[in-house]
Amino acid sequence: MRELTRLQTVERSIHKKYRKTLWNPFIAGVKRYRLIQENDKICVCISGGKDSMLLAKLMQELLRHTDVPFELAFLVMDPGYAPENRRLILDNTVLLDIPATFRDSDIFSSVEGSDSPCYLCARMRRGYLYSFARELGCNKIALGHHFNDVVETVLMGMLYGAQVQTMMPKLRSANFPGMELIRPLYCVREDDILAWKNYNKLSFLQCACSFTQNNAMGVGNSKRQEVKGLLKSLIKSNPNVEQHIFSSIHMVNLDTVIGYKYRGMEHSFLDDY
């Protein structure tokens, strides 16, 4: 029997060993939220971490197996990585057979000294990604946020933002008409991504900006870590707590909500009381 190459092993693991935990929830999310339409050209945005690298492979595999005609472009936006970090991303795109286009920016140096570098960096990254994706002729950008990001965002909004909000599976851009953001890993859990990474002995980039390297973690990241810790403690007594939070954002009962915003307008239960 012919021995599989490392790339073939990685791709085979998606469909075989991790079919139930990666491929099936990925496909379920794409279908449930109608993320891909005929003739889309989707820019898969690669940060170099485990989530975006898996996203790139899943999108590649979907393109190979679907009857829906669409196109893919793979974009690595370099915000100012150290040479060794850029090399790691490049090596992984070669290893995983991802034909990525690299674009440079000076985001890291621009946010240096800011009071909110993580927030500002995220905002600037998004703008650059939309601009570069448009240059590539794309109408959508795909980001690697997963199930756990969604659940944590819900709790962070309540505990630290004093509002009930979530990370949407897709979102039209307000600043780039005709462009849309999609999150195809919406139903994929982080532990399963880690299991796939470790099984295939893959090494991906962690957050590599100078701010987080010089500080234990950014303010936003510290809050997310607190929420991760809270969820871990809750799971000990209720193993389904993450799924319950995820399900709750799909079934908001407005009859029991005191106030809410819709399309920028504030509403109160007293309006129709």
C-alpha positions as CSV (number, residue, x, y, z in Angstrom):
1,M,0.0,0.0,0.0
2,R,1.4,3.4,-1.0
3,E,2.4,5.6,2.0
4,L,0.5,8.8,2.2
5,T,2.4,12.1,2.1
6,R,2.1,14.5,5.1
7,L,-0.4,16.7,3.1
8,Q,-2.5,13.7,2.2
9,T,-2.6,12.6,5.8
10,V,-3.7,16.1,7.0
11,E,-6.4,16.2,4.3
12,R,-7.5,12.6,5.0
13,S,-7.8,13.3,8.7
14,I,-10.4,16.0,8.0
15,H,-12.7,13.6,6.3
16,K,-11.9,10.5,8.3
17,K,-10.8,10.9,11.9
18,Y,-12.3,14.3,12.4
19,R,-15.3,14.1,10.2
20,K,-17.8,14.3,13.0
21,T,-16.0,17.0,14.9
22,L,-14.7,19.2,12.1
23,W,-16.1,18.5,8.7
24,N,-19.7,17.9,9.7
25,P,-20.1,21.0,11.9
26,F,-18.3,23.1,9.3
27,I,-20.7,22.0,6.6
28,A,-23.6,22.5,9.0
29,G,-22.6,26.1,9.7
30,V,-22.2,26.9,6.0
31,K,-25.7,25.5,5.3
32,R,-27.5,26.8,8.4
33,Y,-26.4,30.4,7.9
34,R,-26.2,30.3,4.1
35,L,-22.6,31.5,4.0
36,I,-21.8,30.6,0.4
37,Q,-23.8,31.4,-2.7
38,E,-23.3,30.6,-6.3
39,N,-20.5,32.5,-8.0
40,D,-19.1,33.9,-4.8
41,K,-15.4,34.7,-4.7
42,I,-14.3,34.3,-1.1
43,C,-11.1,35.7,0.4
44,V,-10.0,33.3,3.1
45,C,-8.0,35.4,5.6
46,I,-5.0,33.6,7.1
47,S,-3.5,35.0,10.3
48,G,-1.1,32.0,10.6
49,G,-2.9,30.5,13.7
50,K,-4.5,27.1,13.9
51,D,-8.0,28.4,13.3
52,S,-7.4,30.3,10.0
53,M,-5.1,27.5,8.7
54,L,-7.8,24.9,9.3
55,L,-10.4,27.2,7.8
56,A,-8.3,27.4,4.6
57,K,-8.1,23.6,4.4
58,L,-11.8,23.2,5.0
59,M,-12.7,25.7,2.4
60,Q,-10.3,24.0,-0.1
61,E,-12.0,20.7,0.6
62,L,-15.4,22.2,0.2
63,L,-14.5,23.6,-3.2
64,R,-13.3,20.2,-4.3
65,H,-16.5,18.4,-3.2
66,T,-19.4,20.8,-3.7
67,D,-21.6,21.3,-6.7
68,V,-22.0,25.0,-6.0
69,P,-19.7,27.0,-8.2
70,F,-17.6,29.5,-6.2
71,E,-14.0,30.7,-6.1
72,L,-11.4,31.0,-3.4
73,A,-8.5,33.4,-2.8
74,F,-6.2,33.0,0.2
75,L,-4.8,36.1,1.8
76,V,-2.1,36.6,4.4
77,M,-2.0,40.1,5.6
78,D,1.3,40.8,7.3
79,P,0.8,43.6,9.9
80,G,4.5,43.7,10.7
81,Y,5.5,40.1,11.8
82,A,9.0,39.3,12.8
83,P,10.8,37.5,10.0
84,E,10.7,34.2,11.7
85,N,6.9,34.4,12.2
86,R,6.4,35.3,8.6
87,R,8.6,32.4,7.6
88,L,6.5,30.0,9.8
89,I,3.3,31.1,8.0
90,L,4.9,30.7,4.6
91,D,6.2,27.3,5.5
92,N,2.8,26.2,6.6
93,T,1.0,27.4,3.4
94,V,3.5,25.4,1.4
95,L,3.1,22.3,3.6
96,L,-0.7,22.5,3.4
97,D,-0.7,23.4,-0.3
98,I,-2.5,26.7,0.3
99,P,-1.7,29.2,-2.6
100,A,-1.7,32.3,-0.4
101,T,-1.1,35.9,-1.5
102,F,0.9,38.0,1.0
103,R,0.2,41.6,1.5
104,D,2.1,43.9,3.9
105,S,1.0,46.7,6.2
106,D,2.4,48.7,9.1
107,I,-0.3,48.0,11.7
108,F,1.9,46.9,14.5
109,S,4.0,50.0,14.4
110,S,0.8,52.2,14.0
111,V,-0.8,50.9,17.2
112,E,2.4,51.0,19.3
113,G,1.8,53.2,22.3
114,S,-2.0,53.2,22.0
115,D,-4.2,52.8,25.1
116,S,-6.2,50.0,23.3
117,P,-3.7,48.4,20.9
118,C,-5.6,45.1,20.6
119,Y,-8.9,46.8,19.7
120,L,-7.2,49.3,17.3
121,C,-5.2,46.5,15.7
122,A,-8.3,44.4,15.1
123,R,-10.1,47.4,13.6
124,M,-7.2,48.2,11.3
125,R,-6.7,44.6,10.3
126,R,-10.3,44.4,9.2
127,G,-10.0,47.5,7.0
128,Y,-6.9,46.2,5.3
129,L,-8.4,42.8,4.8
130,Y,-11.5,44.2,3.0
131,S,-9.3,46.5,0.9
132,F,-6.9,43.7,-0.1
133,A,-9.8,41.3,-0.7
134,R,-11.4,43.8,-3.0
135,E,-8.1,44.0,-5.0
136,L,-8.3,40.3,-5.4
137,G,-11.8,40.6,-6.9
138,C,-13.6,39.0,-3.9
139,N,-17.1,39.8,-2.6
140,K,-16.6,38.1,0.8
141,I,-13.9,37.6,3.4
142,A,-13.9,34.5,5.6
143,L,-12.5,34.7,9.1
144,G,-11.5,31.8,11.4
145,H,-13.7,32.6,14.5
146,H,-15.1,29.4,16.0
147,F,-17.9,28.2,18.3
148,N,-15.9,29.1,21.5
149,D,-15.2,32.6,20.3
150,V,-19.0,33.1,19.8
151,V,-19.9,31.8,23.3
152,E,-17.1,33.8,25.0
153,T,-18.2,37.0,23.1
154,V,-21.7,36.6,24.4
155,L,-20.5,36.5,28.0
156,M,-17.9,39.3,27.5
157,G,-20.6,41.5,26.2
158,M,-22.8,40.9,29.3
159,L,-20.1,40.9,31.9
160,Y,-17.9,43.8,30.6
161,G,-19.9,45.6,28.0
162,A,-23.3,45.7,29.8
163,Q,-25.1,44.5,26.7
164,V,-26.4,41.3,25.1
165,Q,-24.7,40.8,21.8
166,T,-23.0,38.1,19.8
167,M,-20.5,37.5,17.0
168,M,-22.6,37.1,13.9
169,P,-22.0,34.2,11.4
170,K,-22.2,36.7,8.6
171,L,-22.2,40.5,8.3
172,R,-22.5,43.0,5.5
173,S,-19.7,45.6,5.6
174,A,-20.9,49.2,6.3
175,N,-17.7,50.7,4.9
176,F,-17.1,48.5,1.9
177,P,-20.4,48.2,-0.1
178,G,-21.0,44.9,-1.7
179,M,-18.5,43.1,0.7
180,E,-19.6,40.6,3.3
181,L,-17.8,38.9,6.2
182,I,-18.5,35.2,6.9
183,R,-17.4,32.9,9.7
184,P,-17.6,29.3,8.4
185,L,-16.1,27.8,11.6
186,Y,-19.1,29.1,13.6
187,C,-20.2,25.6,14.8
188,V,-16.6,24.1,15.2
189,R,-15.2,23.8,18.7
190,E,-11.7,25.0,19.6
191,D,-10.8,21.7,21.4
192,D,-11.5,19.8,18.1
193,I,-9.3,22.2,16.2
194,L,-6.5,21.6,18.7
195,A,-7.0,17.9,18.5
196,W,-6.6,18.0,14.6
197,K,-3.5,20.2,15.0
198,N,-1.8,17.9,17.5
199,Y,-2.8,14.7,15.7
200,N,-1.0,16.0,12.6
201,K,1.9,17.4,14.5
202,L,1.4,20.9,13.1
203,S,3.0,24.1,14.5
204,F,1.1,27.3,14.0
205,L,1.6,31.0,14.9
206,Q,0.4,32.3,18.2
207,C,-0.4,36.0,18.5
208,A,2.9,37.6,17.5
209,C,2.6,41.3,17.9
210,S,5.1,43.2,19.9
211,F,2.5,44.3,22.4
212,T,1.5,40.8,23.5
213,Q,5.1,39.7,23.4
214,N,6.1,42.5,25.8
215,N,3.1,42.1,28.0
216,A,1.5,38.9,29.4
217,M,-1.6,39.6,27.4
218,G,-3.6,42.6,26.1
219,V,-6.5,43.9,28.1
220,G,-9.0,42.4,25.7
221,N,-7.2,39.1,25.8
222,S,-7.1,39.1,29.6
223,K,-10.9,39.5,29.7
224,R,-11.3,36.7,27.3
225,Q,-9.1,34.5,29.4
226,E,-11.2,35.4,32.5
227,V,-14.3,34.3,30.6
228,K,-12.6,31.1,29.4
229,G,-11.8,30.3,33.1
230,L,-15.4,31.0,34.1
231,L,-16.7,28.7,31.5
232,K,-14.4,25.9,32.6
233,S,-15.6,26.2,36.1
234,L,-19.2,26.2,35.0
235,I,-18.7,23.1,32.8
236,K,-17.7,21.1,35.8
237,S,-21.2,21.2,37.1
238,N,-23.0,21.6,33.8
239,P,-21.1,20.0,30.8
240,N,-23.7,21.5,28.4
241,V,-23.3,25.1,29.5
242,E,-21.5,26.3,26.3
243,Q,-24.1,24.7,24.0
244,H,-26.8,26.3,26.1
245,I,-25.3,29.8,25.7
246,F,-24.8,29.1,22.0
247,S,-28.4,28.0,21.6
248,S,-29.8,30.9,23.6
249,I,-28.6,33.4,21.0
250,H,-30.7,31.6,18.4
251,M,-33.8,31.8,20.5
252,V,-34.1,35.3,22.1
253,N,-37.5,35.7,23.7
254,L,-38.3,39.4,23.1
255,D,-41.5,39.1,25.3
256,T,-39.1,38.9,28.3
257,V,-36.6,41.5,27.3
258,I,-36.8,44.9,28.9
259,G,-35.0,46.8,26.2
260,Y,-33.2,46.1,22.9
261,K,-31.7,47.9,19.9
262,Y,-32.7,47.1,16.3
263,R,-31.2,48.8,13.3
264,G,-29.8,51.5,15.6
265,M,-33.1,52.3,17.2
266,E,-33.7,51.7,20.9
267,H,-36.9,49.9,22.0
268,S,-38.5,49.2,25.4
269,F,-41.1,46.7,26.5
270,L,-43.1,49.8,27.6
271,D,-43.6,50.8,24.0
272,D,-46.4,48.2,23.6
273,Y,-47.2,47.7,27.2
